[in-house]
Amino acid sequence: MDGARRACVDHFLKPQFDAVGEGLQVTLPRDVEVIGPNIRLGRHVHINAARSHPVRLCVWFDGERVGRIDVGDYALVGPGCQIISSIGISIGASTMLASGVYISDSDWHGTYDRTREAGQAAPIVIEDNVWLGLRVIVGKGVRIGRNSIIGAGSVVVHDIPPNVIAAGNPASVRRELDPATPFRTRADYFADPAALAAQMDGLDRAFLGKNTTLGWLRSLISPTRDD
């Protein structure tokens, strides 16, 4: 990350978490909402927020029970993701959440008394190296097994076993993966953090090398297709 963004993450965003591992990467940190206690991030977590698609991590507490959110090492959280907890959500290492994923461990309102949550909560466990596709919804009490993939737009309301591809509403197993075939995960991507940081810095310099303050001001007043 560039210096200004790093300062914003360190000064404004990190203090809102109960714990943050090394190597946190955030695009547009001002568009990451952290609400409530008991929210923890592992090492080398990437959060890709966007102005039109902010990321929200929210823990609810009612005086009797406090939720929690634990995001494992090397996890990727895409634009527009919402993770909202009333009792407990655990997201495993190297898990990837595509844009617009919604994870909630509660129904939030009773069937007949819609002014109270009325105990409508159950923990969610998403194991290591899971991939949730675009706009997947994960409901309360669900466990998604290691390495499994959930297809775009699916609604997960029942447990999904390890090493499968599941899709649909409600999501069901469509194909099994071969557990004997090695998986290359995001943890492997970060095996050499220094080399990766140098690569990212090189990309930033290539894309932003011609940017100037005057050019930025001109783009606000008279933008062109090259901006």
HELIX and SHEET records of a PDB file:
HELIX    1   1 GLY A    3  CYS A    8  1                                   6    
HELIX    2   2 VAL A    9  LEU A   13  3                                   5    
HELIX    3   3 LYS A   14  GLN A   16  5                                   3    
HELIX    4   4 PRO A   29  ASP A   31  5                                   3    
HELIX    5   5 ARG A  186  TYR A  189  1                                   4    
HELIX    6   6 PRO A  193  LEU A  208  1                                  16    
HELIX    7   7 THR A  213  ILE A  221  1                                   9    
SHEET    1   A 6 ALA A  19  VAL A  20  0                                        
SHEET    2   A 6 ILE A  39  LEU A  41  1                                        
SHEET    3   A 6 ILE A  69  VAL A  71  1                                        
SHEET    4   A 6 ILE A  89  ILE A  91  1                                        
SHEET    5   A 6 ILE A 124  ILE A 126  1                                        
SHEET    6   A 6 ARG A 143  ILE A 144  1                                        
SHEET    1   B 8 GLN A  25  THR A  27  0                                        
SHEET    2   B 8 HIS A  46  ASN A  48  1                                        
SHEET    3   B 8 LEU A  76  VAL A  77  1                                        
SHEET    4   B 8 MET A  96  LEU A  97  1                                        
SHEET    5   B 8 TRP A 131  LEU A 132  1                                        
SHEET    6   B 8 ILE A 149  ILE A 150  1                                        
SHEET    7   B 8 VAL A 164  GLY A 168  1                                        
SHEET    8   B 8 ALA A 171  GLU A 176 -1                                        
SHEET    1   C 6 VAL A  32  ILE A  35  0                                        
SHEET    2   C 6 VAL A  55  VAL A  59  1                                        
SHEET    3   C 6 GLN A  82  SER A  85  1                                        
SHEET    4   C 6 TYR A 102  SER A 104  1                                        
SHEET    5   C 6 ILE A 137  VAL A 138  1                                        
SHEET    6   C 6 VAL A 155  VAL A 156  1                                        
END                                                                             
